[in-house]
Every structure is written in structure tokens, then in C-alpha cells.
Amino acid sequence: MDNPLILKANAIINEVKKVIFGQDEVIREIATAFLAGGHVLLEGVPGTAKTLLAKSFSFASDMKYKRIQFTPDMMPSDILGTNVFDMHDKKFTLLKGPVFTDVLLADEINRTPPKTQSALLEAMQERQVTIEGNRYDLGDNFFVLATQNPVEYEGTYPLPEAQTDRFLMKILIEYPSKEAEIKILKEHSADSGKPQLLEQMIEKVIKQQDMQQMRAVVEDVRVEEKIYEYIYQIIEGTRISPRLTLGASPRAGIFLLKTAKVNALLEDRDYIIPDDVKKMAYPVLRHRLMLKPETEMDMILPDSVIEEVMAEVEVPR
């Protein structure tokens, strides 16, 4: 197909790979979520380059980047901003918070109480914030990359369901492979005396004005009737699964369709095949399923339930 905009999307992925080793699938899924117009929840242990990943993605795609370190004592105004009185002009002016950016890294989001987490709800859903009755637009490219430590860690708060549902994907970051980790060690050993700036390592390969055009291309991907049926059967399968208290919502089906379209484009196709749906089912659905207590006691993870559900659904041909 060789659409120049999609070639640029793949170029972003390749640029980020220059500084992030052993996380190729994670990088691709982040790009997929952005092109589908959604936000990403990253879960993994500290030290797996989540911050560098967000900075690299924003730089390669020419977008402003800000980071918030979430802590237990953080207030909503620390995220959104607040009106302060200007003694010189004798009026209140808005001191904007870090939410006013393109790419927002919400680092360790589950270390702050739900009240503060909820400050991002309007921003993520409507790409705007309301401060003391006034609405402020955040722009169409506003993109949240939130990281969380596994909930078993001390000092963490489970994300409320309303907050979790705002994330298009939940991406799990594992430790890199042996080969990738050795490469990381060699790179840091070589650069220890002369650390490089990010702009010396990767290039800006796309302009902000291209973003909406890229998303328009996604909407043009062809979907056959049997694919709609396939997605519905997967979503319905989660609702009747004996391992779940709560299955996926219609919104989850919409997100699964959108990400499957993006995956097709990144594979240089303008039509969806069942493999696109299968691949996206795990990151789109894993955080939307509520396991029964006995399922959790059996140490069965959401990904295993998704695999079971898809095994029961006939793949269209």
C-alpha cells in the first residue's frame, strides 16, 4: 500500500527502537494506541525504561512532553493547575499544570489516592479540563502514558474502574531478553563518559499537523461483515465466561476494532484480517475484565481467560 503517512508511523517506531532495546512489541502497541486515538496504561517493575520510552516517543513525533510523579500527598490542582492572583494586573490568571501538553507521562499513577487520579478523567475522555468553571482545550493530540507498579507493591491504590476504562490499552512491560539486556549494558558502558542527549540519538520524523491525517487514514480501513461478527463473538464470550464477574463492554469492542485497523495499516494492509483482532485483544481487554475471586485464587490471569475465550470463537475465513 505504501501510504506515506503510515510509513512515517513505522518510522516513529524505528526511531524509538534506537534507544529502547528489547521492547519492540511494547513500542508498536504504544504507537497503535496513539493512532487509534486512545491512552495507554503501562504496568511493569521499576527500571524498565518506561520514562525514556515516553520521552522518545514524544520527541520522534514532534510533540511536547511533560511528566508527573504521582505521590500519596498530591492534589488535583498539582495536575490541572490553579488560578493565582496577579498583584500587578489586579486579576486572577491561570497557572497551568503539567496536564497542558501533548504527551503526558503519569508516572506511578497508582501511588496517589483515587481523588487525585480522577483529575485526569475529563482530560482523557474529552481532551479538555475544567478549572473553576472555565474550560480549557488540550488539543486533539493529547496522549496519556500512565505507568503503574503491580498492585502487590506496597503503597499502591487500585485504579477505579472509571479511570481504568479511559485507557485504550494496558501494556505489560517485562524484563528484556538476555541479548537485549547485554546490549543495554554495552551501550551504557560506551556512553558513560559522554552521555548523549535524546535529540542526538533519534530524529523527529513527523510533524504534528500530520497526526489527524494519519488517524483519518485509519478510519478508511475496510472491515468485512464477518470481522464485525468475530469481534462481537469475542466480546460476548467474555460476558458469559464462567471465570469472570464482569466481561467487556461495547466500548471495548469499538476499541478492539480501532486498534485492529491500525495494526492492519502497520502491516501495510488497508483491510482487517482475524489476526489483527487476535493480536489486539490482549492489550485492549485485559484491564476491562473482572475476575471471579476463585479465578484469582487459582492464579489465573486475564490473558489466560482471553485466550480461552478466543479459542471458543470460530475464526472467520
C-alpha positions as CSV (number, residue, x, y, z in Angstrom):
1,M,0.0,0.0,0.0
2,D,3.0,2.3,0.8
3,N,0.9,5.2,2.2
4,P,3.5,7.9,3.1
5,L,1.7,8.7,6.4
6,I,1.8,5.0,7.5
7,L,5.5,4.8,6.5
8,K,6.1,7.8,8.9
9,A,4.2,5.9,11.7
10,N,6.6,3.0,11.2
11,A,9.5,5.4,11.2
12,I,8.4,6.7,14.7
13,I,8.6,3.1,15.9
14,N,12.0,2.6,14.4
15,E,13.4,5.8,15.9
16,V,12.2,4.8,19.4
17,K,13.9,1.4,18.9
18,K,17.2,3.2,18.7
19,V,17.2,3.9,22.4
20,I,14.8,1.3,23.8
21,F,16.1,-2.3,23.4
22,G,14.2,-5.5,23.8
23,Q,10.7,-3.9,23.9
24,D,9.8,-3.8,20.2
25,E,6.2,-5.1,20.7
26,V,5.6,-2.5,23.5
27,I,6.8,0.3,21.3
28,R,4.5,-0.8,18.5
29,E,1.5,-1.1,20.8
30,I,2.0,2.4,22.1
31,A,2.1,3.8,18.5
32,T,-1.0,1.7,17.8
33,A,-2.9,3.2,20.7
34,F,-1.9,6.8,19.7
35,L,-3.0,6.3,16.1
36,A,-6.3,4.8,17.4
37,G,-6.9,8.0,19.5
38,G,-6.5,6.4,22.9
39,H,-4.3,6.4,26.0
40,V,-2.0,3.7,27.5
41,L,-1.5,2.2,30.9
42,L,1.9,0.6,31.3
43,E,2.5,-1.9,34.0
44,G,5.9,-3.2,35.0
45,V,8.6,-3.2,37.6
46,P,10.8,-0.1,38.0
47,G,13.8,0.2,35.9
48,T,12.4,-1.0,32.6
49,A,12.8,2.4,30.7
50,K,9.2,3.5,30.8
51,T,10.1,7.2,31.2
52,L,12.7,7.0,28.4
53,L,10.1,5.3,26.3
54,A,7.6,8.1,26.7
55,K,10.2,10.8,26.1
56,S,11.5,9.1,23.0
57,F,8.0,8.7,21.5
58,S,7.1,12.3,22.0
59,F,10.4,13.5,20.6
60,A,10.2,11.3,17.5
61,S,6.7,12.5,16.8
62,D,7.5,16.2,17.5
63,M,5.1,16.6,20.5
64,K,5.5,18.4,23.8
65,Y,6.3,16.2,26.7
66,K,5.7,16.6,30.5
67,R,6.0,14.2,33.4
68,I,4.1,14.0,36.7
69,Q,5.5,11.9,39.5
70,F,2.4,10.8,41.4
71,T,2.7,10.7,45.2
72,P,0.3,10.0,48.1
73,D,0.1,13.7,49.0
74,M,-0.6,15.0,45.5
75,M,-3.7,17.2,44.9
76,P,-5.8,17.6,41.7
77,S,-4.5,21.2,41.4
78,D,-1.0,19.8,41.1
79,I,-2.1,18.2,37.8
80,L,-4.5,20.7,36.4
81,G,-3.2,24.0,37.7
82,T,-4.8,26.8,39.6
83,N,-5.8,30.4,39.4
84,V,-3.4,32.8,41.2
85,F,-3.9,36.5,41.9
86,D,-1.6,38.8,39.9
87,M,-0.9,41.8,42.2
88,H,0.4,43.8,39.3
89,D,-2.7,43.4,37.0
90,K,-5.1,43.0,39.9
91,K,-6.7,39.9,38.4
92,F,-6.6,36.1,38.6
93,T,-4.6,34.3,36.0
94,L,-4.3,30.6,35.3
95,L,-1.1,28.9,36.3
96,K,-1.3,25.9,34.1
97,G,-0.4,22.4,35.4
98,P,1.6,19.7,33.6
99,V,-1.6,18.4,32.0
100,F,-1.3,21.1,29.4
101,T,1.0,19.3,27.0
102,D,0.8,16.7,24.1
103,V,2.3,13.6,25.7
104,L,1.8,13.3,29.5
105,L,3.7,10.7,31.4
106,A,1.7,10.0,34.6
107,D,4.4,8.1,36.5
108,E,3.3,5.6,39.1
109,I,-0.3,6.8,38.8
110,N,-1.5,4.2,41.4
111,R,0.6,5.7,44.2
112,T,-1.9,8.6,44.6
113,P,-5.4,8.3,46.0
114,P,-8.4,7.9,43.7
115,K,-9.5,11.5,44.2
116,T,-6.3,12.8,42.6
117,Q,-6.3,10.1,39.9
118,S,-9.8,11.3,38.9
119,A,-8.4,14.7,38.0
120,L,-7.3,13.1,34.7
121,L,-10.8,11.7,33.8
122,E,-12.1,14.7,31.9
123,A,-8.8,15.3,30.2
124,M,-8.5,11.7,29.0
125,Q,-12.1,11.4,27.8
126,E,-12.8,14.9,26.3
127,R,-9.2,16.3,25.9
128,Q,-10.2,19.3,28.0
129,V,-10.1,20.3,31.6
130,T,-12.4,22.5,33.7
131,I,-10.8,24.7,36.3
132,E,-13.1,26.8,38.5
133,G,-15.9,26.7,35.9
134,N,-13.7,27.6,32.9
135,R,-12.9,25.0,30.2
136,Y,-9.5,24.7,28.6
137,D,-8.8,22.7,25.4
138,L,-5.9,20.3,25.5
139,G,-5.7,19.6,21.7
140,D,-6.5,16.6,19.6
141,N,-3.1,15.0,20.1
142,F,-3.3,14.9,23.9
143,F,-2.0,11.5,24.9
144,V,-1.5,10.0,28.4
145,L,1.1,7.3,29.1
146,A,0.5,6.2,32.7
147,T,2.7,3.8,34.5
148,Q,1.8,1.7,37.4
149,N,3.6,-0.7,39.6
150,P,2.0,-4.1,40.1
151,V,-0.8,-3.8,42.7
152,E,1.0,-6.2,45.0
153,Y,3.6,-3.5,45.7
154,E,3.3,-1.6,49.0
155,G,1.8,1.9,48.9
156,T,-0.3,1.4,45.8
157,Y,-4.0,2.1,45.2
158,P,-6.1,0.1,42.7
159,L,-7.3,2.4,39.8
160,P,-11.1,3.0,39.9
161,E,-13.0,1.3,37.1
162,A,-13.9,4.6,35.5
163,Q,-10.3,5.6,35.4
164,T,-9.2,2.2,34.0
165,D,-11.8,2.3,31.3
166,R,-10.3,5.5,29.9
167,F,-7.2,3.6,28.8
168,L,-7.4,2.1,25.4
169,M,-4.7,-0.4,26.2
170,K,-3.0,-1.9,29.2
171,I,0.5,-2.9,28.1
172,L,2.7,-5.2,30.3
173,I,6.4,-4.5,30.3
174,E,8.6,-7.5,31.0
175,Y,12.3,-7.6,31.6
176,P,14.2,-7.6,28.3
177,S,15.8,-10.7,26.9
178,K,19.3,-11.7,27.7
179,E,20.6,-10.4,24.4
180,A,18.8,-7.0,24.8
181,E,20.0,-6.5,28.3
182,I,23.6,-7.2,27.4
183,K,23.2,-4.6,24.6
184,I,21.9,-2.1,27.1
185,L,24.9,-2.7,29.4
186,K,27.3,-2.2,26.4
187,E,25.6,1.0,25.3
188,H,25.8,2.5,28.8
189,S,29.4,1.4,29.2
190,A,30.3,3.0,25.9
191,D,28.5,6.3,26.8
192,S,29.4,6.5,30.5
193,G,31.9,9.3,29.9
194,K,29.9,11.2,27.3
195,P,26.2,10.8,27.8
196,Q,24.2,11.7,24.7
197,L,21.2,13.9,24.5
198,L,18.0,12.4,23.2
199,E,18.0,14.7,20.2
200,Q,21.4,13.4,19.2
201,M,20.1,9.8,19.2
202,I,16.8,10.0,17.4
203,E,15.2,12.1,14.8
204,K,11.9,13.9,14.6
205,V,10.2,12.0,11.7
206,I,6.7,13.5,11.7
207,K,5.0,16.9,12.2
208,Q,2.1,17.5,14.4
209,Q,-0.1,18.5,11.5
210,D,0.2,15.0,10.1
211,M,-1.4,13.4,13.1
212,Q,-5.0,14.0,12.2
213,Q,-4.4,12.9,8.6
214,M,-2.9,9.6,9.9
215,R,-6.0,9.0,12.0
216,A,-8.2,9.7,9.0
217,V,-6.3,7.0,7.1
218,V,-7.1,4.6,9.9
219,E,-10.9,5.2,9.5
220,D,-10.7,4.2,5.8
221,V,-9.5,0.7,6.6
222,R,-12.0,-1.8,5.2
223,V,-13.9,-4.1,7.5
224,E,-15.9,-7.1,6.3
225,E,-19.1,-8.2,7.9
226,K,-17.5,-11.4,9.2
227,I,-14.9,-9.3,11.1
228,Y,-17.7,-7.4,12.9
229,E,-19.3,-10.7,13.9
230,Y,-15.9,-12.1,15.1
231,I,-15.3,-9.1,17.3
232,Y,-18.8,-9.3,18.7
233,Q,-18.4,-13.1,19.5
234,I,-15.1,-12.4,21.4
235,I,-16.8,-9.6,23.4
236,E,-19.8,-11.7,24.1
237,G,-17.6,-14.6,25.1
238,T,-16.1,-12.6,27.9
239,R,-19.6,-11.8,29.3
240,I,-20.5,-15.5,29.5
241,S,-17.2,-16.8,30.7
242,P,-17.5,-18.7,34.0
243,R,-14.2,-17.2,35.1
244,L,-15.4,-13.6,35.1
245,T,-17.7,-11.5,37.2
246,L,-17.8,-8.8,34.5
247,G,-17.0,-9.0,30.8
248,A,-16.1,-6.5,28.2
249,S,-18.4,-3.6,27.3
250,P,-19.5,-2.4,23.8
251,R,-16.8,0.4,24.2
252,A,-14.2,-2.4,24.4
253,G,-15.5,-3.8,21.1
254,I,-15.1,-0.3,19.5
255,F,-11.6,0.0,20.8
256,L,-10.7,-3.5,19.6
257,L,-12.0,-2.6,16.1
258,K,-10.0,0.6,16.0
259,T,-6.7,-1.0,17.1
260,A,-7.2,-3.8,14.6
261,K,-7.5,-1.2,11.9
262,V,-4.2,0.4,13.0
263,N,-2.5,-2.9,13.1
264,A,-3.6,-3.7,9.6
265,L,-2.1,-0.4,8.4
266,L,1.2,-1.0,10.2
267,E,1.3,-4.4,8.4
268,D,0.8,-2.5,5.1
269,R,-2.8,-3.5,4.5
270,D,-6.0,-1.5,4.1
271,Y,-8.2,-4.2,5.3
272,I,-8.6,-6.2,8.6
273,I,-7.9,-9.9,8.9
274,P,-8.7,-12.0,12.1
275,D,-5.1,-12.0,13.1
276,D,-5.3,-8.2,13.6
277,V,-8.2,-8.7,16.1
278,K,-6.4,-11.6,17.9
279,K,-3.3,-9.6,18.4
280,M,-5.0,-6.5,19.8
281,A,-7.4,-8.5,22.0
282,Y,-4.9,-8.9,24.9
283,P,-3.9,-5.2,25.5
284,V,-7.4,-3.9,24.8
285,L,-9.3,-6.3,27.0
286,R,-7.0,-7.4,29.9
287,H,-7.8,-4.4,32.1
288,R,-11.5,-4.5,31.4
289,L,-12.3,-7.9,32.7
290,M,-13.2,-8.5,36.4
291,L,-12.1,-11.9,37.6
292,K,-14.1,-14.0,40.0
293,P,-12.5,-14.5,43.4
294,E,-12.0,-18.2,42.7
295,T,-10.3,-17.4,39.4
296,E,-7.8,-15.1,41.2
297,M,-7.2,-17.7,43.9
298,D,-6.3,-20.2,41.1
299,M,-3.7,-17.7,39.9
300,I,-5.4,-17.4,36.5
301,L,-4.5,-14.1,34.8
302,P,-6.8,-12.1,32.4
303,D,-4.7,-13.0,29.4
304,S,-5.4,-16.7,30.0
305,V,-9.1,-16.0,30.1
306,I,-8.9,-14.0,26.9
307,E,-7.0,-16.9,25.3
308,E,-9.7,-19.3,26.5
309,V,-12.5,-17.1,25.1
310,M,-10.9,-16.7,21.7
311,A,-10.3,-20.5,21.5
312,E,-14.1,-20.9,21.8
313,V,-14.9,-18.5,18.9
314,E,-14.8,-19.7,15.4
315,V,-12.2,-17.8,13.3
316,P,-13.8,-16.4,10.1
317,R,-12.3,-17.4,6.8
